[in-house]
Amino acid sequence: MSRKKKQSRLTARNADRHALYEQSVQNVEAEVDFVDRVFKKLRKRKASTLREDFCGTANTSAEWVRRRKTNFATGLDIDAATLKWGTEHHLAALKPHQRERVRLLQRDVLEPGDARDMDCILAMNFSYWCFHERATMKRYFESVRKSLKPDGIFFLDFYGGSEAFLDIEEERKQKGFTYVWEQDKFNPITGRVRCYIHFKFPDGSRMKRAFSYDWRVWTLPEMRDLLEESGFGPVTVYWEGDDGQGGGNGVFRPTLRGEACESFVCYIVAERAR
Ligand SMILES: C[S@@+](CC[C@H](N)C(=O)[O-])C[C@H]1O[C@@H](n2cnc3c(N)ncnc32)[C@H](O)[C@@H]1O
């Protein structure tokens, strides 16, 4: 084997957990395509200001400012180290005129301060499930509503299906490593579950609990009701089409008709009620 090939082999010692995470669970191009398409369809104009809540490495914010010169992004996250990684990797890779249209703020999404007047606010990768109490989730939704322009739209992703309520561990092969998703000790009384992302490598090494989440598993009817109570409407679920082989086709359409699958991912589009 050549020296170059040897060096590129991933192991638990040389891999970067943020890079592995992004490769395994993010597709920011598709996410931004969806937000752009739906906003334009509903508002008959292109969105310009976007706030990425729970932004982590700000991968989506970077994609947003790359799209158009008129786009501005604000990322909020409480974790300084993750924001630093995003600054050093994604923001550093932007051209200066793109870089100056992104700001990252180390801030709790419940206290967004001046991060207001947004066309769109995004809460992706189910991050808002860190709020366990209904009252706290409502406080968050109300705060998002206040941070939107009068015709602004709140985009959330959501996962569900019978598997969401089970203790499971599933693996997905990625290029050079294996992604492992674990739901541990789901409590049907409180809805609380601990979730972990682990990574496994071809040399047998493992990165255990590279990411940990303490979540409440919510249901779509609960979220739709709560968003409406928080001043949003219409609140619309965009359900993924079928690929004909038991999987999704990546095309999400508005509907009130879901399907009782073992697992699904969808988007919730919550328009600020005027
Ligand atoms: C699941 S990651 C999501 C990263 C990214 N948004 C994505 O789509 O993959 C959750 C992120 O939320 C951040 N976080 C958790 N609670 C928060 C809060 N109250 N306010 C702001 N950020 C928070 C964590 O630091 C972490 O970076």
PDBQT file of the ligand as one rigid body, heavy atoms in Angstrom, charges set to zero:
ROOT
HETATM    1  C1  LIG A 301     -27.463  17.927  17.454  1.00  0.00    +0.000 C 
HETATM    2  S1  LIG A 301     -26.269  19.278  17.435  1.00  0.00    +0.000 S 
HETATM    3  C2  LIG A 301     -26.914  20.077  15.991  1.00  0.00    +0.000 C 
HETATM    4  C3  LIG A 301     -25.874  20.662  15.086  1.00  0.00    +0.000 C 
HETATM    5  C4  LIG A 301     -26.431  21.206  13.772  1.00  0.00    +0.000 C 
HETATM    6  N1  LIG A 301     -27.499  22.164  13.958  1.00  0.00    +0.000 N 
HETATM    7  C5  LIG A 301     -26.928  20.123  12.852  1.00  0.00    +0.000 C 
HETATM    8  O1  LIG A 301     -27.947  20.327  12.182  1.00  0.00    +0.000 OA
HETATM    9  O2  LIG A 301     -26.331  19.070  12.750  1.00  0.00    +0.000 OA
HETATM   10  C6  LIG A 301     -26.885  20.228  18.786  1.00  0.00    +0.000 C 
HETATM   11  C7  LIG A 301     -26.171  21.552  19.084  1.00  0.00    +0.000 C 
HETATM   12  O3  LIG A 301     -27.026  22.339  19.929  1.00  0.00    +0.000 OA
HETATM   13  C8  LIG A 301     -26.233  23.059  20.857  1.00  0.00    +0.000 C 
HETATM   14  N2  LIG A 301     -27.137  23.459  21.963  1.00  0.00    +0.000 N 
HETATM   15  C9  LIG A 301     -27.727  22.660  22.890  1.00  0.00    +0.000 A 
HETATM   16  N3  LIG A 301     -28.533  23.397  23.683  1.00  0.00    +0.000 NA
HETATM   17  C10 LIG A 301     -28.487  24.684  23.233  1.00  0.00    +0.000 A 
HETATM   18  C11 LIG A 301     -29.107  25.909  23.618  1.00  0.00    +0.000 A 
HETATM   19  N4  LIG A 301     -29.972  25.954  24.644  1.00  0.00    +0.000 N 
HETATM   20  N5  LIG A 301     -28.824  27.025  22.929  1.00  0.00    +0.000 NA
HETATM   21  C12 LIG A 301     -27.934  26.995  21.893  1.00  0.00    +0.000 A 
HETATM   22  N6  LIG A 301     -27.319  25.864  21.476  1.00  0.00    +0.000 NA
HETATM   23  C13 LIG A 301     -27.583  24.727  22.132  1.00  0.00    +0.000 A 
HETATM   24  C14 LIG A 301     -25.116  22.111  21.205  1.00  0.00    +0.000 C 
HETATM   25  O4  LIG A 301     -23.972  22.803  21.692  1.00  0.00    +0.000 OA
HETATM   26  C15 LIG A 301     -24.866  21.414  19.843  1.00  0.00    +0.000 C 
HETATM   27  O5  LIG A 301     -23.834  22.053  19.118  1.00  0.00    +0.000 OA
ENDROOT
TORSDOF 0
